Amino acid sequence: MKTQSNQLNVLLRSAVLAALPLASACTVATPSVPSPSTPPKPSLPAESSAPPDTEKDRCFGPPIRTQETLSINPLVNKVNADTSYARCVSLCEQAARAKVNPRRGRNFNPKRIENFKVSSCSLNPEGNQYRLSCEATFNTEQTVFKGGPKCPVPGRMPAGLHAHQAESHTALGHYFAEMTAMESAAVTAFRYLVRELQAYQAPTDLIQAAEAAINEEIQHAKLAGLLAKAHEAEIPKVVVDDFQLRSLFEIALENAVEGCVHETFAAACGLWQEQRAEDELFRTVIAHVTEDECRHAQLSWAIHEWAMPQLSTAEQARIRQAQVEAVEQLGQGFQQASQPEDVQRALGLPNAVESERLMVELRRSVWS
């Protein structure tokens, strides 16, 4: 995947225009964006008769709660000769978190650890290190983003995301509520990205672009929230685990999938929706959001171009393979069941055939 970041906007628009039906391949006038300080009041499209009241229609699965017990005995580096019980417990919890939540790229749906209790813990010298031995019990909670064609297209979502499903009584309300949750999650994703780029002394223009993206995602969440409020939909609660500085490889892997694949596809879908959406208010909002998302996707490719040369040949190969797998998973997900027809028209969503056509064009022009 050798897309040049400075060409991305042109490539995306060309791919969308090539995939659009001929009758629709024309520019839709975009009215000014409504202020997020007051709720929107234009007439809204008729509600779908098929509310998202079944589990299969939800974007985030219900929390999975378990109780776990672990015996942990890794080697750890010497820590200023501090072998106190408190230090042992702290290392035990760190080791447990790493064992319960190994990094797995896009499919990383981490478990939140609560009520962590240690029954025994010791640190014993072993060569130039210590052998940590501990027994611990704790509760975990895991939220899985299932995605699919009945959900908004996710852009950059952070590792450590936990979203608690909320109720909505209409398909449109459900869509806008989930859109709000995803935009809110993206705010944290960019905040963490800024800190990581600073830690690895990335070029100033990349850091500044990521900082600008934070405010843009805040604006997106406000606009989506107003749409959800207009449909009396409850917004899912979004929580993200505390920041932890990762290796450059982990950052590059997440960026390659979250940014170069998912955020790029979200930008392309936004361009599609601003052409096809029949709901004038939503078309206004999505046009504004998409303009920013195209810049965010462009930033992702710029980070990709900066990070990849700093990685080993094996790490680069793993990232390329992860991108190929992410594109395939994305294509499969958007060829499944679609939204009710009235909702699909209101939001301008591509159907299964159109999604496949769009994926073909993106593979050819962006992900080749």
C-alpha positions, 0 to 999 in steps of 0.5 A: 500500500503506497498511497501518497498522503498528499494525493489522498483527497483526489484519490478518494473523490475519484474512487467515489465518483467512479463507484457512484451510479451514473445518474448520481455522479454529480455534485450536491450543493452543501449548505452551511453547517448548523451551529452546535449550540442549538438543536437542529429544527428542520423537518426530519425524514419519516422514522423507520418501522424497523427499530434496532431492538434486536441484539444483532442490530447493535453496533456494540455488543453487551458487556461481557463480565467474568471473574478470573484467577491467575498465577503469574511468575515472569522475570522482571527487571530490577527496580531500584532494589525495591522488593517491598510487598507494595511494589510486588503487588504493583508489578503483579497487576501490571503483569496481569493486565499484559497477560489478559490484554495482549495487543492484537491490532484492530480486533483488540477489544480489551478487558477492563480489570476491576476488584484486583486482589492479590492473595500472595506475592513475592520477588526473588533474585534470579541472575540480574533480574527478579522472579515475580510470583503472585496469585491474583483474582479479579473481575473483567468487563469487555465491550466488543464493537461488532460493526456492520452495515447498520452501524456508522462507518467507524473511523479512528477508534482507540485501543482500550475502548469500552462502550455501554449500549444505550437504548433508541427506539428508531433506526435513525436514532440508533445510527446517530447515537452510535455515530456520536459515540464513535466520534467521542471515542475518536477525540481520545484516540487523537489525544493519545496519538498526539502524546505518542507522536511527541514522545517519538519526536515526530515532525511538527506538522504531524503533531499539529495536524493531530492536535487540530483533529482533536477539536474537529472530532469534538465538533463532530461529536456535538453535531452527531449528538444534536442529530441523536437528540432530535430523535430522542436517542440515548448516547452510549457511554464511552470510556477509554483506558488510561494512556500508556505509551506504546512501542513505535511498532504498536503505534504504526500497526494501529495507525495502518489499520485504524487510519489508513484503512478504516478512517480512509474508508470512513472518509470515502463513505462520507463523500458517498453519503454527501452525494446521496443522502436525502435528509438535507440536515444530515447531508449538511452535517456529513459534508462538514464531517467528511471534509475533516475526515479526509484530512484525518485520513491524509494524516494517517498516511503521512504518519505511515510514511514517517513511521514505516522506515523506522521499523524492521523488515519483519515489522513492516511485513506484519503491518502490510499483512494487517492492512490486507486483512483489515481491507478484506474484513471491511469488504465482507462486513459491508456486503451483509444485511443493509439498513431499512430502505427508508433509512438507507435513502435518508442517510445515503448509505451504499447498499451491498452492491454499491459497497462492493463497487466502492471497495473495488475502486478503493482497492484499485486506487488507494489500497493497491 
